[in-house]
Amino acid sequence: DVRALSCRWQHAHWLGVSGHPERAAAAFAELAENYRSSLGERHGDTRAARRNHAYWRDAAGPA
């Protein structure tokens, strides 16, 4: 459901800006997989979720 994914996207972003980049990265990785399975590998939302995952993963620093 598009509305549910939108809410999850907003929550993932909130996690990142609230000082939890590792949790945001995990949330965006899950969103990317959900978008990929429902919309396809090349869909813009899938790619955007992956970019956000990479951004927050890098912001979290080394594990």
N, C-alpha and C positions, 0 to 999 in steps of 0.2 A: 504494500500500500504506500503510495507516494507521500501521503501526509505523515505516516509513521516514520518513513525514512527522513523526511524533512526535520521532524522533531529530533530524531537521533543525530542528524547532522549538526543541528544547533547545540545539542548537549555536548557532542564531541568538541565543537569549537569552544564552548564555555569551559570545558575541562582544561583546555590548553591555555586560554587567557587567564584562568584562575590559578595558574601555577602547577598544573598537573600534566606536563607535556607527555610523559610516558603513558598515562591513561588516555590522553587524546590520540596519541599515535595508535594505540591498540584499538580504540573505537573507530578511527578512520580506516584501519586495515580491515576491520569487520564490515564496515560500510562498503568499502571497495569490493569485497567479495560478494556482498549482497547485490550490489549494482551489477557486477559482472555476470552473476548467475541469472539475474532477471532481465537485464537490458543489453548485455553483450559486452565483450572485451573492449570494443572500440568506442563505446558510448561516452559522451563528454562527461557525464556524472561519474562514471567509473574512473576515468583518467583524473578528474578533479579530486576524487576521494584519495587516490594514490598519491597525488601531489601533496595533499594535506597530511597524509600519513607520513610521507618522507620529511616534510617540514617539521612536524612535531617530534618525530623520531630524532632528527638532527638537533632540535632544540633541547631534547632530554639529555643529550650527550652520551658518552659511553655507558653501557649497562654495568 
